[in-house]
Amino acid sequence: MNILGISAFYHDSAACLVVDGQIVAAAQEERFTRKKHDFNFPKEAAQFCLKSKGLTVDALDYVVFYDKPVLKFERLLETYLTTAPKGFTSYAKALPLWLKHKLWIPDTIRDELGYKGEILFTEHHQSHAGSAFYPSPFAEAAILTIDGVGEWTTNSLGIGRGNEFSIVKEIQFPHSLGLLYSAFTYFLGFKVNSGEYKVMGLAPYGRPLYTQQILDNLIDLKDDGSFHLNLKYFNYMEGLRMTNDAFADLFGGSRRKPESPLTQREMDLARSIQEVTEECMLRQARFLHRETGSQNLCLAGGVALNCVGNGRVLREGPFKNVWIQPAAGDAGGALGAALCVWYGYLNKPRVVDGTHDLQKQSLLGPSFTNDEVVNRLAPFKPVYHLLEGDELYRKTAELLAQEKVIGWFQGRMEFGPRALGNRSIIGDPRSRSMQSTMNLKIKYRESFRPFAPAILLEHASEYFELEGESPYMLLVAPVKEERRIPLTEEQSTLFGIAKLNVPKSDIPAVTHVDYSARVQTVRKEAHPVFHRLLEEFYHQTGCPVLVNTSFNVRGEPIVCAPEHAYQCFMRCQMDYLVINNYLFAKEEQPQWQDKENWQTKFELD
């Protein structure tokens, strides 16, 4: 039984193939088209999924779409009619895409894929809930999904048992925690549906000066986590902007101009909305626990990528176990929709062991043989060295210990927004300059943004206050007290961005200014190649941690194929590249002739 899940036409389009209930392949369209957050129909991602199992489109039993476009159009139409005539410009801009694609999903699927079989639809938050519960290791669990908006639902709370789940409570548009957070993303000068990570990373530099102001004016948050937004401060219902003049007046000035210098106000606003979001997540988790009595919680939806909030839910919430869908945003809807067909529509039994999830480390994308690597890179005439067996790990760890920055490309590409050791840029976390170097010279992004530590699972408790595993880099945990470097009297008076260059621990490159870290634990059985590299680095240095960030630069998707990796390597100031068993040294490569110079394109303060 072959089921293809599709998400498309909002952001992060993706495809997922489920064969006899097993997740066998999944990928975002952006990785193939090289258009970040590509929202177009995921034709290339779907073709990859089929090709990975040697299938043709005729072998598919079902294709399922991750939401119900007619219901979503009903919501848009009703919203525009409610706000008319103010909403006309936004309505006129959206209408052509709806008339061309979104209202004709079955026709689009048949035209793009050549598919002639049955097409099914799930509701948006049903897809999120399915992506959260079905791959989890739990036979029963509470389910929490939070995002911007699906059809009408923005937030759902439910319970899953066996192969079924049901919704206990919903919050509907225009009231949305995801849209509230995105409104601040917009107001702080970042891009909506892309810059939310920046708000989360900026928050520790700020003070919660506006938290009560947000609770008093923008959101009426109840004890059970339900809420209403005060819509007089927002413009997303009738216009093309998230906020309006009343919002700006409330916070003492206009929206920050994108790419302009960050001020203390932006940092304080980021901290304040982050605290409100965390409080809402905690209240909803407590309510769910009271309603369901479950010891397990599953999370999905775009807000479930807020790993700081996730960490607080795990540490302070009532649940013993928390599992978060690695592709928690819309891309994961393709996976959830496919599993909803297998378990819900076809009523197939679900077997879990309570410990190991069914996500396969989210390593569900393409992989390449050594021969394919050589053939794909041949046009660049690269210089490389073949490293056999343990030499690959010894040499790479040796270079890392010399504070070299390395592109690490192995095995199957990750599904979701996080690189987990197969499409990663890695470095030495002990270096005091590594964060700045990687941000400004490698990633070409804002200097305040933190990096994640990948750590051998067996050593995680020595460095972080974290119970259990965090294989998908979706939990933030405090760095252990004994690892921290106490502040001097002078350093303790610093605030804002001035905190950036003060080392916080013996792994300063991955310790954020509030002594936290977005942790990835690496288990040998689940991730043997990356685990082996971490082991060798530990053997050489006594440190079981590496800096792990996604293999891409600002504005680009994570690399998918060897040629993407080599181009990224040559366009930035990375020192070495490892693809499978091949090592590439920057100084040995032919002069790069690409006209695009990323160092000047992404010039940052």
N, C-alpha and C positions, 0 to 999 in steps of 0.2 A: 504494500500500500504506500503510494508515493504522494505526498501532500506538499505543495509549494505555497508558502506564505509570502504575501506582498504588502509592503507599506510604501506609500508614494504620495506626492503632490502637496506636502506641507514642508517638511525638512527632513534630511537624513533618510532618504528612501533606501529600502533594503529588501533583500529576498532571503528566504530560509527554506531549506529542504528537510522534511521529516520523512524518514523511511521506516515503516513498521514501528512508529512511535519513537524512534531514535533521531536526535538532532544530528544530522550528518554534514551539513554545510550551511553557512550563513555569511553574508557580507553586505556592507553598505555600498551603494552605487558610486559614491564619491571616490572610493579607492580606485575604481577603474577609469572614471571619466576625468579624475583629477580636479573636479570642481567641489570645493569644500561645502559640505552640507547639501549636496546636490538633491533637489526635490523631485526631479523628473522620474518617469517610470523606470524602475531598476532593471532594464533589459540586460545589461552586461552582468549584473550581479546574479540574475536568474539563470543566465546562460552558464555562468561559472558553477552554480549549484548543481545544475543538471549534468554538466560535463564531469564534475568531481565524482559522480557515481556512474558515469558512462550511460546516462539516460538521454533519450530524446523527449521532446515535449509530449509526444503521444503516450509516453509511459506514465504520465501524471494521472492520478485518479481524481484529485481535486486541486483547484487553485482557490485560495481564500484571501480576501482583502481585509485589511486590519481595522477598518471602520465602515460606517454606513453613510455614504455620501449624501443620500437624499435627506436623511435626518440632519446632517451638518448644514446642508443648503437651507433647510427649513429654519435652522437657528440663525444663519446669516441673514436670510430674508426678513425674518421677524425682527432682528436687531436693527436692520436698516430702516424698516418701516417705523419702528418705535422712535428712532432718533431723527427721522426725516424732518427737514431737508438736509440736516447737517451731514448725514452719512452718505450723501450721493456720490461724492468724489471717491471715497473708499469702495463703495459698491460698484461704481463704474470701472474701477481698476481691477477688481476681483472677478467681475462677471465673465470676461472673455475666457479665462482659464477654466471656470466652471462649465461654460457652454462647450468648450473644446474638449475637455478631458474629464473633469471631476464628476459630471453627471452621467458619464458614459463609460464607467469603469469596465463593465463586461466587454464592450466593443474594443476598448483600449487593450485589455488583456489578450483578446483574440488577435487583434491586429499586430501587437508587439511580439507576442510569443508564438503565434500560429496555433493557439490552443483551441480545441473544439469541445472540451469536456465541461463538467459541471463547475460553476463558480459560486462560491459561498461568501458570506460577509459576517464578520463579527462586529460588535460595537467597540469603540475605541478603548474604553476602560475595561471591557471584557478582555481585549487583547493584552492590555497591561497586566491585568490580574492573572491571566493565563501564563504570561511570561514570568511572573513572580512566583506563582505557586507550583506549576507543573514541573519545572526543572529543579525545584528545591529538593533537599533531602528529606523533607518532612511528609509523613502520612496525613497529618492534619496541621493546619496553621491558620492564624489570622493573616489577613491580606490588607495592605494599605497601598493605594495608588494615588499619586498626586502629580498633576502637571498643569499646563496652561489651560487647555480645553480640548475635549474630544468633539462629540456631537453637541451635547449639552453638559455632560458631566465633566467636572474639573477635579474631583476628589471622590474616591470611593473607598469604603471600608467593608470588608467581607470576611468570610470564613471558608476554608477549603478542607474537604475530607475525601480521601481516596482519589477518585477521578472527577469529583464535582466541586464546584465552589458556588457560593451565593453571596449577594451583596446585602449587608446589614443597613448601610446608610450611604447617602450620596450628597454631595454639594454640587450645585449646578451654576453654570454661567448666568450672569456676568461675575459671580463671586468666585475668585480663584486665587489660591496661594501662589501658584506658578506665575500668573499674570501680575500679581503684586510684586514678586521678586523681579520679574522682567521689567516692570515699570521703573524700579530703581536701577536696574542694569542700563536702561535707556537714559535715565536722568543723569547717571554718572558718566555718560559719554561712551558706553560700550555697546556692542551690537547685540540686539535681542536674539535669543536662541543660539547664541555663540559665546557671549561675554559673561554669562552668569558665573563661570568658573573664576573670572577675574574679580568679581564682586566678593566671592567667597574667600579668595586669596588675599584681597585687600583688607578684609574686615579686621584681622588681628592688629593692623597698624592704627586702627581707630579706637574711639571711645563710644560707649553706647548713649551718647547725649540725646539722640532723637528717638530712642526706643519708646518712651512713654508718649511722645508726640505722635508716633505712628499708631499706638494702641488707642489713644484718645481720639484721633481724627480720621485715620484711614481704614482701620479694621476693628470691628466689634468681635473680639475673640471670647468665646464662651469656655466654661470649664471643661466641657467635653470635646473641645477642639473644633467645634463648628464655628462658623464666622460669617459675617456679612461685610462687604467693602462699602465705603462711602463713595459712591460713584461720581460725586461732584468734583473729585480730584483727578479723575482719569479721563483719557480721551480715546481709549482703544475701542469703545463701542461705535463711535461715530466718525472717527478720523484715522489718519495714517500715523499718528503719534501715540505714544503710550500715556503721556501725562499732559496736563494743561497748565494754564497760568496760575490757577488756584494751588496746584501742587508746588509750583515754583515759589509762590508767595509764602506757603507754609514753611518751606525750608530755606527761606532767606536769600533767594537768588535764582537765576535761570539755570538751565541744564548746562553741564560742562560740555564744552566743545570737544568732539572726538580728537584724540591725539594731543590735546593741550596738556600742560603740566597738571598733575594731581595736587590738590590742596588738602589741608586737614579736614575740610568739610566733607569731601568725598569719602575719606577714610572713615570718618565718624558716621556718615550715612550708611556706608557698607556694613560697619559693625552693628548698627542699630537694626537694619532690616534682617541681617543674619540672626540676631538674637530673637527677633519676633518669629522668624521662620522656624527656628529650633523649638521655641516654646509651643508653637502650633503643632509641630510634629510630635512632641512629647505628650501633649494633652490628647491628641488623637490616639496615640499608642496606648495610653492608660485607659481611655474609653474602650478601645478594642479589647484590651485584656479583660476588663470587667464584663464586657458583653459575651465574649467567646470562651473565657477560661483557659485559652490555649497558652502553652509555654513557648510557642514558636511564632515568629512574625516574618512575613515575606513582603518585600517592598519593590515597587516599580513606578514608572512615570518619571518625567524629567527631574522633578524635585528629589527623587531618590538618588540622583547623582550628587546631591549635596552631602558629601562625605563627612563634613563636620557635624551636620545634623544627625546623620546615621550613627556616628560615633557616640553622640549623646544619648540617642535612643537605646543603643546597646548598653552603655554604662549606667544610665539613670532610669531607663524604662523598666517596666515590670516583666519583660520577656526574657527567658533564659537564653534563647537562640534567635538570631536574626540572620536572614539570607536575603541578599539584594541582587536583582537581575543585573548582570554586568552591562548589558545594552538596555539600560532602564528607559531611555528615551524612545522616540518614535521608531527608530530602527528595530528595537526589540519587539515592536508590535507585530512585525512579520513572523517572528518566532512564536509569540504568544498566540497569534491567530491560527497558525498551523497546528499547534498543540491542542487548542480548543476544539478543532475538528476531530483530531484523533481521540481525545479523551471524552469531550463533551458530546459532540455530534455522533460519533461512531461508538461511544460508550465502551471504549477499550479499557482493560484493567491497568492500574498504575501500581508499579512495584518500586519501593524505595527502601533504603537501609537505615535511614535516620542520621547518617553521617556524611555520605558522599552525594554531591548533587549530580544532575544529569547534563550539565552544561559543557562538560569536556574541557574545562579550563577556559572556555570561550575561544579556543584555538580552532576556528571553524572555517577560515578562509583559505586562499590558495597557498600551495607550497611549490618549491622548484628544485629539481635535481641539479647536481653539479654540472652535468652536461647542458642543461637548460640555462644555467647561470652563465656559463662560458659563451654560449651562442647568443644570448640576449645582450651581453656586454661587448661583444665583438666589434660593433660599429664605433665604440669609444676607444678602442685599442688600449685597454688598461694594462697596467703592470700589476701582477699579483703573485702571491706565494701560496702554495698548497701546504696546509698544515694537517698532518695525519694524526688521528687518535688524540692522546693526551696533550700533544704539543699545541693543539689549538687552544686549550684552556690555559696551559702554562704561559704561552706567549701573550695571550690577551690579558691575563691577570697581571703579568709583569708590566705591560704597557699602562694598564690602569693604575698600578701602584706608582708609576712615574707621572701621574696626574694627566695622562693623555685622555682625550675625549674620543669615544669609539662608537661608531654606528654598528649595531648588532642585529643581524638579519638571519633568522633561523626558522625552519619549519613552517607551520601554517600561520597565516595572519590572524590577528585577534579580531573578534567581532565585538563591537562596542567602541566607546571613545578612548579607552585606556590601552596603552601598549603594556604588555605583561611579560616581556622578555623575548618576544619573537620579532618585533619591529620596534626596537628600542634604541635610544641613545643612552650610553652608560658612562659613569665616571666614578671617581674616588670620593666617597662622602666625607672623608677626613679633611679634605682640602678646604681652606677658608676662602679661597677665591673661586671655587668650582661653580657655585650658584650664579655669581655675576658673569663668569665666563660663558656658561651654557646659555644663560638668558640673552646676553647682549651679542655674543659672537657666534653662537651656534643656532639658537632658536629665533633670534632677532625679535624678542618680545620684551615686555615691560620687566624692569629689574626686580620689582617687588614679588614676582610670582614664584611660589615655592616649588621644590622638586620632591619627588616621592622616594622613599627608601624601599628597595627590594631586599629582603632578609631571609636567610635560611630559617625555616619554621622552627627548627630545634633550638635556635638562639633568640627567637623573638622576645621571649619574656625577660631576657637580659637587657634589652634596650627600650622596650615600650610597655606601657601599662595597657596591655591588650590580652583579653582572655579568648582563647580559641584561634581560629584562622581568619585571615583576610586576604584570600587569594586574588581578589579582583580589584584591589586598590580602592575600595569604596568605604573604608572606615578611617577616620582620623583618631589617633590615640596620643596621649601625652608621652613624651620622652621621660624615661625613668629619672627620678631625682638624682641618683648617683652619677648619671651621665651628663648632667647639666653643668654649665660653667656659671657660677654666681656672678651677678652684675657688680661692677664697681659702683661706688657712690655716684660718680659722675655719669656712668651709663644708666643708672636707675632713673635719672631725671630726663632722659631722652623720650621723645614721643614721636609718633608718625613715622615717616620714611627714614628718619635718622636712626631708627632701630635696626635698619637692614644689615649694616656691616658689622654688627656686634655678634661675635660667635656665641652660640647658645649652648653647645654641647661638644662632645668629642666626635660627633658626626655633624659638623655645622652645615654642610651643604644640603642636608635633608631635614634640618630642624628649623621650623618656622619661628617667627618672632615671639609667639606665645608658647614656645616649648612643645609644639605639637608636630605631628608628622602624619602624612597620608600613607599608610603602611600597606605593602604587599608582602605577604608571607609566601614562601616558595617551598613546596613539599616535593621531595625527591620522586615519589611515585607518579605524581601528577605532571611534573615539569622537569624531566630529567636533565635536559641539556642546560637550561638556565641554572638549575640547582648545581650542576657540576662546575659551572663557571664560578658561582658564588663560593662553592667549597674550595676551589683552587685559590681564589682571592683571599679567603680566610686563612688558608694554609700559608700563603706568602706574607700576609700582613697582620694576622690576628683579628681582622675585622670581617664579620660575616654579612656586611651590608654593601650594597652598591646604589649609587644614584641611578634611577630609572625614569626616563622621560620618553615621550613618544617620538618616533623617528619621523620628524617633519619639521618644517619651519613655519613661522607665523603665516597664516592665510592659506596654507597648503594642507591637504589631507595627509594622514599617515601613509607612508610608502606601502605599496602593495607588491610590486615586482622588482627584480634586481636592478633594472634600468632606472626605476624611480629612486632606489637607494643610492645608486652611483651618482646620479644627477644631484641629489640633495647633498651628498658628501662633497662633491666638487664645488658646489655653489656657496658653501659656508666654510667656516674655519674649523671643521672637524679634523682631527689628526689622523685617525685610522678608520677603516671600514672592514668589517668581517661579514662575509656572506657565505653561509654554509661552512666549508672548510677553506675558504680563500681569504687571505689577508691582503688588504690594499693600504699602502702608506701614501699619504698625501704628497710628500716630496718626490715620490717616484713616478707620479702620474703625468701623462702628457699635458701640456698647457691647455687649460679649459677655454674653449672658444665661444661658449654660450654668451649671447648678447646681454642676457639678464643678469644683473649684478645684485644679488640679494642683500649684500652688505649696505648698499646705498638705498635700495628700495625700502628697507625697513629701518632706516636711520632712527635711532631712539635716543632720548636723553639718558 
